[in-house]
Amino acid sequence: MNIGFDRAELKLDTRQVIRLYDPRGARIECVGGALWITQDRDQNDHFLEANDALTLDRPGLALIHAQAPSRIVLFEPAPRPSLRQRFGRAPAAALRAIGRWIVCSFGPESIDRHRHRDGYHGL
C-alpha cells in the first residue's frame, strides 16, 4: 500500500533503515542525529547531520540508515508537471497559427482572395 503524505516526522533508532520506493523529488531533512542515504544507480552516498537536507533525484530504491538516534522530516515530492506545463503554451500556439494558415490558404476564404489577387472580378 502506498500512503501519501505532505510531511512526515520520524524518529529513528541507531541502525534503523527506511526504504523509499521511487522517491524522486522527495526531500529529507535531518533535524537531529546522523543519516547515511544511498539511492539506486547513484555512485555517491550522502551523509546528513543535524540541519542538513537532501532532495532525492533518482527513481528506484533509496535507503535511509540512521547512524545514531535521529529525527528526520520527509517531504512528499511535488507533483510532476503535465506535458503542457513542461513545454509551455508555445506548441499549441504554433499549431493554431498553422491551422489558421491552412484555413486561409485552402479554406473558403481563399477563393475570394485568389480571385482578387489575379485581377479576376467575376463574369
C-alpha positions as CSV (number, residue, x, y, z in Angstrom):
1,M,0.0,0.0,0.0
2,N,1.2,3.5,-0.8
3,I,0.4,6.2,1.7
4,G,0.6,9.8,0.5
5,F,2.0,12.4,2.9
6,D,2.9,16.0,2.6
7,R,5.2,15.9,5.6
8,A,6.2,13.1,7.9
9,E,8.3,13.4,11.1
10,L,10.1,10.3,12.2
11,K,12.4,9.2,15.0
12,L,14.9,6.5,14.1
13,D,17.0,4.4,16.4
14,T,20.6,3.6,15.6
15,R,20.9,1.3,12.6
16,Q,17.3,1.6,11.7
17,V,16.6,1.7,8.0
18,I,13.8,3.3,5.9
19,R,13.2,2.1,2.4
20,L,11.7,4.6,-0.1
21,Y,10.5,3.3,-3.4
22,D,10.6,5.7,-6.4
23,P,11.2,8.8,-4.2
24,R,12.4,11.2,-6.9
25,G,11.8,14.7,-5.7
26,A,11.3,13.8,-2.0
27,R,13.1,15.9,0.4
28,I,14.8,14.6,3.6
29,E,15.7,16.9,6.4
30,C,17.8,15.7,9.3
31,V,16.6,17.5,12.4
32,G,18.9,15.7,14.8
33,G,21.4,12.8,14.6
34,A,23.2,11.4,11.6
35,L,22.0,9.7,8.5
36,W,23.5,7.7,5.6
37,I,21.5,7.9,2.4
38,T,22.0,5.9,-0.8
39,Q,20.0,5.9,-4.0
40,D,19.7,3.3,-6.7
41,R,22.1,4.0,-9.6
42,D,23.9,6.8,-7.7
43,Q,27.6,6.3,-7.1
44,N,27.6,8.9,-4.3
45,D,26.4,8.2,-0.8
46,H,25.1,11.1,1.2
47,F,25.7,11.8,4.9
48,L,23.4,14.2,6.7
49,E,23.8,15.6,10.2
50,A,21.5,18.0,12.1
51,N,20.1,20.8,10.0
52,D,21.2,19.2,6.7
53,A,18.8,18.3,3.9
54,L,18.8,16.3,0.7
55,T,16.4,16.2,-2.2
56,L,16.4,12.7,-3.8
57,D,16.8,12.9,-7.6
58,R,16.5,9.3,-8.9
59,P,13.8,6.7,-9.4
60,G,14.2,3.3,-7.9
61,L,15.0,2.5,-4.3
62,A,16.5,4.9,-1.7
63,L,17.8,3.8,1.7
64,I,18.0,6.0,4.8
65,H,20.1,4.5,7.5
66,A,20.4,6.1,11.0
67,Q,24.0,6.2,12.1
68,A,22.8,7.5,15.5
69,P,19.4,8.1,17.1
70,S,17.9,10.6,14.6
71,R,14.9,12.7,13.9
72,I,14.0,13.3,10.3
73,V,11.3,15.1,8.3
74,L,10.3,13.6,4.9
75,F,8.5,15.9,2.4
76,E,6.5,14.4,-0.4
77,P,7.7,15.1,-3.9
78,A,6.0,17.9,-5.7
79,P,3.6,16.7,-8.4
80,R,5.2,16.3,-11.7
81,P,4.3,18.9,-14.2
82,S,1.9,18.0,-17.0
83,L,3.1,17.9,-20.6
84,R,1.5,21.3,-21.2
85,Q,3.3,22.8,-18.2
86,R,6.7,21.3,-19.2
87,F,6.6,22.6,-22.8
88,G,4.5,25.7,-22.2
89,R,1.9,27.0,-24.5
90,A,4.2,27.7,-27.5
91,P,3.5,24.4,-29.3
92,A,-0.3,24.9,-29.0
93,A,0.0,28.5,-30.3
94,A,2.2,27.3,-33.2
95,L,-0.4,24.6,-34.1
96,R,-3.2,27.3,-34.0
97,A,-1.1,29.5,-36.3
98,I,-0.6,26.7,-38.8
99,G,-4.3,25.8,-38.7
100,R,-5.2,29.5,-39.4
101,W,-2.7,29.5,-42.3
102,I,-4.2,26.3,-43.8
103,V,-7.7,27.7,-43.5
104,C,-6.7,31.0,-45.1
105,S,-4.8,29.3,-47.9
106,F,-7.1,26.5,-48.7
107,G,-10.4,27.2,-47.0
108,P,-13.5,29.0,-48.4
109,E,-11.9,32.5,-47.7
110,S,-9.1,31.6,-50.0
111,I,-11.4,31.5,-53.1
112,D,-12.3,35.2,-52.9
113,R,-8.7,36.2,-52.1
114,H,-7.2,34.4,-55.1
115,R,-9.8,35.9,-57.5
116,H,-8.9,39.5,-56.4
117,R,-5.2,38.9,-56.5
118,D,-5.3,37.6,-60.1
119,G,-7.3,40.6,-61.2
120,Y,-10.4,38.5,-62.0
121,H,-13.5,40.1,-60.6
122,G,-16.3,37.9,-61.8
123,L,-18.1,37.1,-65.1
